[in-house]
Each structure stands twice: as C-alpha cells, then as structure tokens.
Amino acid sequence: MSGTRPNIVKLDGVEKHFGAVRALDGVDFSVDAGECIGLVGHNGAGKSTLMHTLAGTLVPDRGRIAVRGSAEENYSVVRAQRLGIRCVFQELSLCPNLSVAENTRVNHPSLKGFGWRKRSAALIAAKLDEIFPGHGVDPSDVVSDLSIGKRQMVEVARAFTVTDDPLDLVILDEPTSSLDAHTAGQLLAFVRRFVAGGRSCILISHLLGEILENADRIVVMRDGKVVATDAASAFDRERLVATMGGAEHHEKTIAAAKAEAKQGAALRVRARPARQGDDKELVAREGEIIGLAGLAGHGQTDLLLAIFDGARRRKAGVEVTAPVALVAGDRQTDGIFPQWSISENIGIRSLARLRNGLLISPRREAELAETWKKKIGIRTPDMGNNILSLSGGNQQKALFARALGSDARIVLMDDPMRGVDIGTKLEVYDLIREEAKNGRTFLWYTTETDELDHCDHVYVFRGGRIVANLDRGELTEEKVIQSSFSEAS
C-alpha cells in the first residue's frame, strides 16, 4: 500500500447508537485509491453499520465523513452515488417484482426516454458477462423468479455499472455468501482487476481465506471499534482469528469431528431428485450429517424443499420417517417473520408445547427463547425486541434456535452459514455434531467446501441430478469440483 495515494473516503471519530447499543464507537477508517480493504469481525462487531454509514443509508450521531479530502455535511445515498460510492448490502436490495433491466434503471436516473429499457438491458448484460461469464441471467427475467445466487450476481453486477455518475469505490458486504466456489472465484478475480485499474473496494467476508488472498489491507472490528489495521501480508489465519477474538478455543482438528459410520441406524430420509431418468437417490440415517454439494442452482435446494414438503404429505420419490425443520439460507425471504419479536420467531416451530390451553404461553415462549439465547449466543439485550434489531448473523442464529429447539429429528439446512462469522460457525458446527450424536439427522447444502469436512458423506449435484456420492474417506475438494462439472456416471 502506498502512503502517497489519495483518500477516496475518510471517517474520523464516527459514532452510531441504536438505543443502548453503541454500534460504532469512535471509528477512524479510510480507503485509498487503488486498494482493496478486507473488513472482518464477528457478527455485531459494527461492520455493516460502518458500511451503511459510508453508503449514506445511516447518518452518524457524531464524527466526520470526508470524500477526496472534502468534508461532507449532508451525506446521503444520493450524494454517495454522485461521488462514486456504491454498496452491495448483505441483505439484497433488488425489487422482486421488477425485471433485472428495470432494477438496473433504479440506480441510473439517466436511463430515461424512448428505448431506456433496451439500454438498461444492454448495460447490465454486458456487466454480467464481464464479471460472471456463463451466468445464465436474462435482463428480462423477473427478480423474484431468480435463485438467490443469481440475485446476488445481479446485485453485484448492477453496483459496477456506470452511466453518468463516476465509480471509485464499491463496498461488497458478504458478496460471495450465496455463490458457489466457481462463481465466487469469477467475482474475486474481477475485483482484483477493478482495483488494479485504480479503483477501490471494501470486501467484507467471513471467509477468511477470501480476505487474506484478495485484500491489500485488513481492518479488524470488535464491539463497534477498529481494533487492528495492517497490510494483509502481515496477517495469517491464526493472527486474524486471534485479533477478532472469541473463536480460537473452538479450533479443533477435522479428525475430532469424524463420526463413526451409522449404516445400522434407522432410516430417516430417502429421496430422489425430480429430474426424469435419475436413478440415484439420497439416503440419510439417524445421526448422520449428509452434505449436498455442487454448483449453486443445480437441484440441491429443490430436493431439500421436496423433503420438507414430503414430511407433511405423501410425495412421489420421497420417504421421510420423522418430524422435519428447515434452516433457510435466504433468511429475509424464507426464514424470518420481520414483524415479530426474536422470541416469537424462535417459538413458531414449537407451538404445540408452548400452549397453555388454547393460547400460547408468553412465559414458555420466553423461556425457550432465553434457553437458546444462552446456548447459541444470540447477541441482544432483550429477546422481546424485533427480529430485525439483530445483525444478519444473529438472525441466522435465531433460525438455528427455531429448528434445534423444536421436536424435529431431521434438520434441513439450505446453505445456512451465509453471512455468519467464523466464531459463530465453529460454535454451530460443534452444536450440529453434538445433536447428531444424540440421534438428529442433518441434510446440509453448502457452497463452502470446507464445511463438507463435517459431513459423513456428500452427494454432489449437477443439472438437477445426483452425479456423485462421496464417502468421508474419499472426500476431497478436487473430487467435489470435478464431479460438479461432470455428468452422472
């Protein structure tokens, strides 16, 4: 990093409070032209609040924002856009009822008049082609019809489109959280080219390897403060985890996670993908952790939803022998009830045992929520607060609490760790293994290859079919990737 490069943006002593919670506590932060900053920290550390402040969607209670050396008194989203600052938020912001081209027009007021839709379509198509070759998205597609991975690709591509306003800094908040390894690699390669061209990025990711490999400088946040900043070359994984705090004592060897084979255990799930002519089926037994892998959008989520549906009614090709719960990865669309409290969101899967006569007992509901607050570490002063008062990672903890606090003996997990910090992941991994030892069965779709090491065996999907079934002993990243690009044998 060169000390002579000009600042794109600089924050001095920025504070932001939400009631009694101090989300930002005197933060100093800067981004230079032509650098990629990796921003890390556990959920609730203040990263997203800081990015909302930079993007103009939050007004700081105290402190100074300067862009290219000039103080900004009335900073806003519109002002940030005109100054060349864009943000891709962790909770995606596309309008679901609009097409991809129409969503692109939202960011570009200059796209107006006769033929604007055609120009908008050409703009977003070109950027998708540049960042994600082979993306499979058409500008006329309605966003609600796209998978979450494709929605994330559109959101990212839209942020990098340029018309009248300049583009100098793009903030990427967990941009690969819904992308498979291949697509994530395409994005990160583009980010490196973008920065090499003199522009800047802030990359927020809980995948520490992404940060270490792609950032020029790393900033670590904890409890609303910047606790470390240094060149990326000065960090390794161990120093990064230690600086973030609270996770190092959970670092266990994969060998400790190995579970013995459970071939004699009771059958929990037998399911066959819906694609016609597929003769391979998924089989899960009591106490097993089954991984679902492959490129995003190739049938993994479809099969999980078929199993979830098959637990309630007879469904061709699906056999389920115990109650089922689902932990959604797209929490905003399929997970949380945004108007409800944290306690109500956790208790919705356990209504039968929360009843007192015909009504739900508030006391029992609160006791269940408090039990899981402590067990899974949900960070909030009051479980009666609205679920949206939680950070994204803590919202995901609440979804895990809902499933694990219920009577479900089969837990379906649809890429549930997106946007979850390393400390929380390790805690949840421990909890999953413990619950599996107690007889629960887990079906775990993940786009993070490292997570497959926690599974007893892994089914790899391609084109809606199971193309490989890898036992733990033969499971390698190379085999998963190779199977992801091959047809069934």
N, C-alpha and C positions, 0 to 999 in steps of 0.2 A: 504494500500500500504506500503510495506517495503522499508525503505531507504537504506537497505543493498543489495538489489538485483542489479545485474549489468545492465548497459545500453545495450540495443540492438543497438540503434541508438541515436545520439545526434546532433542537429543542433545548431550552435551559430551564431547569427547576420546575418542570411540569408536574402538576398535581391534579388528580381527579378523584372525587369521592362519590360513592353511592350510599347515602345514609351513613352508617357507622363504618362501612367498608372503605378503606383507602386503597383504591385500585392502582393509582400511580402516586408515588411518594418522592417528589423532588427529582424527577428523572432528567438527566442530561443525555442527549442522544444526537448523533449526527450521521449523515450519509454523504460521502464524497462522490463526485462524478467518476464513473467508470469502475465502481466497486460493487461487489455482491456481499451484503451483510447477512450472516446467519444469526437469527434471533431465536434463542432457546430458553426454556424454563418450564417448570411443571404447570399443569392447569391451574389457573387462578393466579399465576405469577404477575400478570399485568400485560402480557404480550399483545393480546387482541385489543385491549383498551388503548394501548400505545398506538397501534395501527389505526384504530378508529379516529384517534386524535390527529394523526398525520393525514388521514384521508378526508378530514373535515366533518365527519359524521358525529363527532363528540367535541364539545367545547371544553377546554381545560378550566378548572377552577382557579388555577394560578400558574404562572410561568410564561415563557416567551417562545413563540414559533417564528423562525426566520427562514425564508426561502431565497437562495442565492444571495445571502447577506442582508436582505431587506426584511425588517420586522413586519409581521402580518397582524393587523389589529382586528380585522373582521374575517377571519379564516373560515371557510365553509367548503362544502363538497364542490360547489360550482367554482369557487376560487382555486381550489386544489386542481381541478380538472384543467382550468385555464393555465395554470402554472406547470402543467405536465406531470402531475402526480396522480396515479391510479392505484386502486386496491382491488384485489380478488379476495373477498372475505371467506372465512372458513364455512359459514352458513351461506350457501349460494343465494344470489340475489336476482336471478333471472325471473321474468314474469312468465309463469307456467302456461298462461292462455295465449301467449304470443308466439309467433314463429321465431326461428333463430335470426332471420334477417330483421324482423321487427324489433327484437331485443337489441340488436346492434344499433339500430336507429335511436334508441333511448339514450345512448352515450354520445350521439353525434347530431346535434341540432342542425348542423349544416346540410345533412341529408334530407332535403325537402324539395318540394316541387315535383313536376312531372318526372316519372321514372326513378324516384328515390328508392323504391323497393328493390329495383334491379341493381342500383348502385350499392345499396347496403348488402345485398346478397353477394355481389362480387367481392366486396371488401372483406366480409367475414369468411367467405370460401377461400380466398387467397391466403388469409392468415392461418386458417385451419390447415390448409395444405402445407404451409411453411413450417408450422410447429409440429403437427401430428399427421405426417403422410399416411394415407390409408385409413383415415379417421372414420369414414362411413357416415358422416353427418351431411344432410342436405339443408341449405339455407331455408327451405320452405317447411322443414319439419317443425311441428309444434313442440315446444319445450317439454310439456307435460308427458309427451309420448316417448321422450328420450330416457335412456338409463341414466343413473346418477353419474356414471363415468363419463358419458357423452355430454351431460350437462356441465360437468366440470371442465371438459375440454372447450366447450363453447364459452364458458365464463372466462377462462384464461385467454383464449384467442381474442375475445372481444376487448379485453384490457389492453392488448398490444396493438389494436387497430388505430390508425392515425388519419385524421382529416385536417381540420383547421387548427386544432389545439396541438401544442407540442407534446412530446412524450419523453420525459427524462428519468422518471422513477416509477417502477411498478412494485407494489407490495404484494407478495404472494403468501397468504396465510393458509398453510397446510394444502398446497396446490396439488399434491400427488396422493392425497388421502383416499380418493376414490378411483385412482388409476392403477392398472396392473403394472408390473415391472417394466414391460416393454414401452408402454405409453409414457410412464414416468421418466424413463430414460430419454425419450424424444424431447420432453419438455425441458429437462435439465440441460440437455445439450443446446437447446435453443437459448436458454437463459445465459449460458456461457458465451454464446455468440453475441447476444444482446449487450452484455457487459463489455465484451471485447471491443464493441463498436462505440464505447464511450458513454453509454447509458448506465443506469444503476438499478439494482434490485435489492429488496429486503426479502429474504427467504425464511419463513417460519416453518419449522418441521420438527415433529417428534421422532423422526427417523434420523438418528444422529449421524449415520453414515452419509446421508444426503448433505448435511451441513458441513461435515469435515471435508467432503470431496469437492464441494461446489462453492463454498464461501471464501472470500478473501479475508474477511474479518468476522469474528464471532463475538456477539454480545449476549451475556447471560443475565436473566432477570430472576428475582426471587422476592416474593411478598411486596410487589409493587416498586421494587428498586432495581437499578442496574448494579449487579454485584461483581461483574468482571467484563472486561473488553480487551481483546488481544487479537493479533494475527491468527488466522486459522491454523497456520503451521505450528503455532505454539501449543495447540491442544491435541490431545488424543482422546479416545473414548473414555478412558478412566478419569482423566482430569475433568472432562466435560461433565460426566455424571457426578463426580465429587463436588464440583462447583455448583451444580444445580441443587445438590443436597437431597437426602432422603431416599436414595434408591440403592446405594452401593451395598447395603447389607442384604439386599434381595438378589444380588447377582449370584446365581447358582449355576453349576455346570449342567449342560444338557443331559449328561448321564444320570443326574439325580432325578430328572423328570421322567426317565424311562419307566413305563408301566409294563408289567408282565402281560403276555397275551391272554385274551379273555375268550378264547374260542368256545369254551364250555358254558359261557354266561348266556342268560336268557336273551332271545331276540327282541330288540326294541323297534327297529325300523328296517323295512325292506322296500326299496323304491327304485323305479326305472324311469329314466328321462323320457319325456313325452315324444321325442323325435322318433318318427316311424322307422322301424327296422333296427333299432338299437337293442342288442341282446345282452348288454352289460347292465348290471344293477348295483345299487349301493346297498350294503348291508351293515347295520350297526347293532352292537350288542350292549347289554348292560355294563356300565362302567367304562365304555370306550370313548375316546376322543377321536373323532373322524374329521380329517381335513378335506376340504373341497378347494381345488386349485385350478390354475389355467388363466388365460387372458380374460379380462373383465367382459361380462356380457355374453358368455358362452354357455349359459344354462344353469349355472350354479344357484343363483337366486331363484330362478324358476322352480328348480327341484325343491329347494327349502320351502317355498311357498306352497308347493303341491303337498309336501309332507304336513305342513301346518294345517292345510285345508283337509287333508286326509285323516287327521286326528278327530275332526268334528263330524265327518260324514264319509261314507264309502266312496272311494275314488279309485278308478282303474289304475293298476300298476303301483299302488301304494298300500303298504301294510304298516300300521302303527299300533303298538300294544300298550301305550302308557300316555298320561297327560303331557301336553307339549306347551312350551313357551318360546317366544321369538324375541331375540335381541336384534333390533334393526340397526343397520349402519347409517341409513338416511334418517336420522332421528327427527328432523323437522317435518318430514312428510309422513313417515311410517311409525314414529316412536312416541314422541311426547304429546301430551294434551296441553297446548300452550296457555289455556285459560285456567288451568288447575294448579294447585299447590304441589310442592315436591312430594309431600305425604300422599296426596291423592293419586299422583302419577305412579308411585310405588305400589300402592294398595289395590289398584284396579284389577290386577290378576289374581287377587286373594279375597274377593268379596265374600265368598261363602263362609270363610272363617272369621271375617270381620263383622259379621252380622250380630246384632243384638235384637232378636225378634225379627221384625220385617225391615228394620233400619240398620244402616251401617253405624257401628260404634266408633265415634271420634277417638275415644281412648285407645281402643285396639288398633285403629289405623295409625295413631301417633306412636304407639309402642312398636309396631312393626317398622315404621319409618326410622325411629331412633335406633333400633337394633341394627339396621343396615347402614345407617349413617356412620355408626362406630365401626362396623365390620368392614365396610368398603371405603370408608374415609371420604364421605361427601362433605365438601367444604362449604358450610353455610351456618350463620348464627341461628337460623330458625327454619325448621322443616316445613313450617306453615307458609313460608314465602312462595311466591310464584316460581314455577319451574324455570322460567326464562331469566330469573335472577342469577342462575348458575352459569358458570363458564361452560363451553361446549363439552369439555372432558367430564365435568361433574354431572352434566345432563346425561352423558353416556353411563356414568356410574349408577345413576338412578334407574336407567333401563336394565342394567345388570341386577340391581337390587330387586326390581319388579319380578324378573324371571327367577332368580335364585331364592327369593323369599316366598315363592308360590309352591304349589304342590306338584309342579311339573317335574317329571322324571326324565324328560327329553328336552334339551335346550338347543334351539336352532340359533346360530349366530351368523348374521349376514354382514361380514366384514365389519365387525363391531368396534374395532380399535382405531378407526379413522379419527384423527384429531385428539388422540389420547396420549398423554406424556409417558415417558419411559418408566417413571416410578409407579404410576397407576397400572401400566401394562404388567409390570412384574408382579404387583400385588394381585391383579386379576388372574394372571397365569397360575400363581400359587393356589388361588381360590378354586379355579377350574379343576386343577389336579386333585385337590382335596375333595371336591364334590364328586369327581369321577371315582375316587377310591370308595366313596360312600354309595356308589351304585348309579349315579346320574350318568346319562349318555349325552355327549355333546357332538353336534354336527356343525363344523366351523368353516365357513367360507372366508378366506382371507386373501388379500392381494399382497400381503407382506410375507415373503418367502421364509423369513426367519421363524415366523410363527408356526410353520408346518412342523418344526422340530418338536413341538409339544404334542403332536398327534400320534396315535397308534398306527394308523395308516392313512394314505391320502389318495383320493380319487381326483384325477386330472380331467378337465372338461375341454372339449373343443367342438364348436358348431352344434351345441345342444346335446352332445353325446359324451359318455364316459370313454376316454381313449386310453386311460392307464389306471391301474390300481397298484400303488407302490406301498409295500410294507415298510415299517420303520427301518429295518436293516438295509434296504436298498434306496432309501430316500436321500436324494441329493438335489441341490438347486439345478444342476445341469440336466438331470433326468426330468425334472418338472418342466423346465423351459423347453427341452427337446420334445417332450410329449405335447406341450401346448401348441406346437407348430406342426404336429403330425396328425395323420388320420388314424382312426382306430385300427388296431391290428386284428 
